[in-house]
Structure formats: structure tokens, C-alpha cells
Amino acid sequence: MTTRTGVSVPHTEYFPQPKPPRLAWRWASIVADDRSQLTRFWPVIQNMVSQELRVRYQRSVLGFFWTLLNPILMMTTMSLVFSQVFGVDNKLYAVYLFAGMVPWGFLSNSVTESAFCIIASEGLIRKIYLPKLIFPLTKLLINLTTFILSMAALFVLLIPLGAKLSFSLLLLPVAVLLLAIFTLGLGLIVATMNTFYRDCGHLVAVFLQAWYFATPIMYELSRLPERVQWRLWLNPVFPFIRLFQVIIYDGRFPDLTTFLAAAGVALVSLGVGYAAFKCHEDKLVFRL
């Protein structure tokens, strides 16, 4: 190709830049890739969960029974004290506490441990390649296993106290699944934040303590004024705790509004947590 001045320049063809993939397609590709990686590393996840459970209770006389003994002692103490304060039946109040405290314990322990899961696995992350999504997922599965076993064992003990056996218990796995999804989203958020800002891990415990008292676990919803009851729906964890209370304590099927609220909050939590974690995943190793 020759210009008007007689200078010869190489012939160059210009092609339009390819359009970037749409945001929805890009996230669909990320989700599909994570799903394949989690499937590939599933034996690793299983091994990490089983090893953590063994280490947690080794050299302990009671072993796994500490998982049962702790909520039993807590519920016994609180039922004796608060049944006098609120003037309710001691046995039935123990069932009410069980319906709220055990799910809350799962959420609290999972979120607290997830906050430090990336930092605690620094040595493993620097040595070999593992999808970083494995670490908060492992913490969730560990506490989920303990939660399910504890609930099954404790429920047998609470039947003589008035726990109701009804067909509504068939919805208990759905309530557990929704709570697990919600908890995983929170775990991803705090795992990301605490890796960048180490103060976050210490604030999580304080926040969870305040959140516990803002949730109707020790006090019954019906004992609150009507002008206050609607405000509890602003509490993200309220629909999940309410599901367990209605199924276990009331012995009836929850209404559709509670289920839809729990499902919506769970999906939002998982979506926000997953997006925050994936957006910062490549930077986590530089913050260790």
C-alpha cells in the first residue's frame, strides 16, 4: 500500500473487535465451571469434612455427645429461668427453645468458622491448587452434618416434653435446605471480607450475638405487641427460624408466605455471597 507521499506502508486489515460476552452468559459459564470443579474435587471435600469431624472430637471422653450435651444444658438452663420470667409451661418452653436454638447454632457456627476458613487454610492454598470455594463449603457441610445429627437425637429426647409428631415434619428437610443456602451465602460474604479486612472476623461474633437477641428465639412471637411483630420480617433470619418453630413447636404446616420469604432471602444471600466471593477470588491469595 502506497500513500500520496510515496511512502510504502504494509497493508493492514482492520477487523471489528469481538463483542464481549453478555453478563448473564459469563456468569453462567462461571457457575458451570465451579460445578464441574466441585464435582471433580468432591472426594477432597468429603475427606476434609470427615477429617475435621474426627479431629474435633478426638481425645474427648464424650466425643460427639458434646454436640448434644451443650444444647441440652443450654436449653435446660434457659427454660428454667425464662419459663419463670414469661410464665409459661417449662416443658413446652423447652421445645420452643429447641426449635429456634438448634438452627441458630448451625448458622452461628457456620458463619463464624467461614470467616476464618481462607486464612486458616493459607498453607494448603499456597502448596496445591484447590478451588477456594471448597473451604467455606467444607465449613458449612461440617456444621450441617452436626446440625442434622443433633436435631434427630435431641428431637427424640424432646418427644416426652411435648414435641408434636405430625405430617408437617415432612417439610423439615426443606427448611434445613433453605437455611443451609442462606448460611452458605453469609459464609461466602464473611470469608471474603475477613480475608481483606481482618477486623471483620472479630466483628462477626459481636454482630451474631446482637442478631440472636433480635430474633424471636427466647421469646414467643405471640407475646409481642402487634405493632412490633411486623418489624421482625425485616430480620433476614426470621423466616427460617419461624419455619422450624411452626413445624416443630406448633406441629402444623407453615404458611406459603413464610416459605416464599425464606426462599427469596436464601437465594438473595447465596447470589450476593457467590458474586462477592468470585469477584475477589483471584485476589485472596495476595491477602494471605
N, C-alpha and C positions, 0 to 999 in steps of 0.2 A: 504494500500500500504506500503511495507517494503523496505527500502533501503539496500544497501550492508552492511552497518554498523549495521544493525539490528534494526534501529530506525524506529518506525512506524509513518507514517505521514498520515493525512487524504487525501483521494482520491479526486483530483480536476480535473474537466474537463475544458478545455480551449476552448472557442469559439471565432472565429474571431470577431473583433469589427464591428458593423454595419457601412456601408458606409454612410458618411454624405450626406444629400440631395443635389442634384445639385443646383447651384446658381440660375438658372432660375426657378426651381421648388420652391425654398424657397421664392423668390420674388413674384412669382405667388400666393403663399399662403398668403403672407403679404398683397398683393393688394386685394385678395378676402376677407380677414378678415377685412380690412379697409372699403371695400364696404359694407359688412354686418353691421358693426358698424355705418357707416354714415346713412344707411337706418334705423337702429334702433333708432338713435338719431336725425333723420330728424325733428321731431316736436320741439326738443330743438333748432335746428339751426333756424328754422322758427321763433320761439319765440324770440331768441336773435336778429335776423335781424329786426323784427318788433318793438321790444322794443328800439333798438338803433336808428331807424329812428324816432320814436316818441320823444325820449329824445333829439335828435339832434335839433329838430325844436320847442320844447315846449317853451312857454313864448316868442315866436317871433311873431311879428305882421304879417310879410310876410310869415313865415313858409317855406314851400318847395320852394316858389318862389325865395328865396335867391339862390337856386341852379341854377335857370335860370338867375337871375339878375347879378350874378357875372360874368359868361362868356359873357353875353351881354355887360356889361360895359367894360370888358377887350377887347373884340373884337372891340367895337366902338372906344376905345382909340387907340388901335394898328392900326386899319385900317385908322384912320385919320392921324396918324403920319407916318406910314411906306408906305402908299399909295403915300405920297408926296416924300418920300425918294426913293422908287423904281419906281415912275412914272407910277403907274397902276391905273385902274379904282377902285374907292373907294368901290363900291357895290360888284363887283366881288372879290375884295381882302378880303372883309368881309366873303364871302362864303368860300374862300380858308382857311382863319384862322379858321373858324368853323370846317372844315373838319379835321384839324390837332390838334387844341387846345382841343376840347372836348374829343377825345380819349386819348390824352396825360394827361389830367386832371384825367381821370379814372385811368390810370396806375400809375401816380404820387401819388395820394391819397391812392390807394390800397397798394402800396409798403411801403409808409411812415407809414400808420397805422398798417400794418402787422409786421413791425419791432418791435413794442411795444406791440403786442397783447398778447404774452405769459406773459410778465412781468406785464401788466395791469390786467391780469386775475389770478394773484397769489392766491388771497383769494379763488376764486372759485375752482382752481385746487387742493388746499390743503384740501378743505372741502369734495368734492364729486368726484367720478370718471367720467371723461368725456374724450373722445379721444382728444388728444391735436391737432389733425388735424382740429378739429372743429373751433378753434379760427382764424387761417389765412383764412380759408374758409369763415367764417362769415364776416370778413372784406371785402373780395372780393365780396360777394353777396350784401352787403350793398352798396358798391360803384357801383356795376353793375346795381342795381336797379335804383340808382340815374342817372347813365350814360344813361340808356335806356330811362327813362322818360325825361331827359334833352334834349337828341338828338331828340326825337319825337317832343317836344314842340318847340325847337329852330329851327328845320327844317321848321316848319310851318311859323315861323316868317321870315325865310330867303328866302322863295319862291319869295316874291316880289323883293328881291335883286338880283335874277338871279340864285338861286339854281335850278338845272335841274332835272325834273321828267322824269325818263327813266326806262326801264326794268332792268337796272344794279342795281337798288335799291333792287332787289330781293336777291342780294348777300350780302347785308348789314348784315343780321344775321350771315352769315358765317364769315365775317370779325370781328364781335363782339365776336363770339365764339373763334376764333383763338387768338384774343387779350386777352381774358379772360384766356385762357390756359397759354399763355406766362406770363401774370401778376401773376397768381397763382404760377407758378414756381419761379418767382423772390420773391414773398411774402414768400414762404417757406424758401428760402435761407436766406433772411434778418431776418426772425423771429428766425431762428436757430442761426445765427451769433450774433445777438444783445442780445440774452439770455446769451451767453457765454462771449461776449465782449461788454460792454455797450456803448463803444465809437462808435460802428458801427451805432447805431441809429442816432447819430448826423452827421455822415459822409454821410448817405443816402441822406439827404436833399441837401447837397453840391454836391454830385455826380449827383443827378437828375437835379439840376439846370444847371450843365455843360452839361449834356446829352441833355437837352432841346435845348440849343443853337447849339449843334452838329447835331441836327435833322432838316430837312427842313420843319419847321412849319411856321416860319415867312417869309422865303424867298422861292421862287419857284425854283424847280429843274432845269427848263429850263434856268434860268438866271445864272447858274454856268458854268464855263468852263468845257468842256468835260473831260479834264484830272482830274477834281475833282469829277465829277458825279459818276464815278465807285467806288470811295472810300466810298461813302455813303452806299454801300452794305455791308461794314464792320460793319456798325452800326446795332446792332440786332433789334432795334425797327423800323428801316426804312421801311421794307416790310409791316408792319402793318399800319403805317401812310400813306404809299403810297396807300394801298388798299382803305382807306377811301377817300383820295384825288381824286383818279381816279373815284370812284363810285359816290361821291357827287359833286365834283367840275367839273371834266371833263364830267361826265354823260355818261360813257362808261364802258364796261366790262374790268376788269383788265386782263393782260396777264397771261398765265399759269406760267411763271417764277416767278412772284411776289407771286402768290398763293402758289406755291411749296416752295419758300423761307420762307414765313410766316409760313406754316405748319411745315416745318422742324425745324425752330428756336423755335416754340411753343412747339413741342414735346421734343426737347433737354432741353429747360428750365424747363418743367414740370418734366422730368426724373431726371435731376440733382437736382432740388429742392426737389422732393419727396425722393430721395435716401439720400440726406444730412439730411433731417428732420427725417426720420425713423431711420437712423443710430445713431442719438443723442437724440431720443425722450425720452428714459428712463433716460437720464442724465439731462434733462431740469429742473425737479423739484428740483434737488440739487443745481441748479444755481440761484434759485429764492431768 
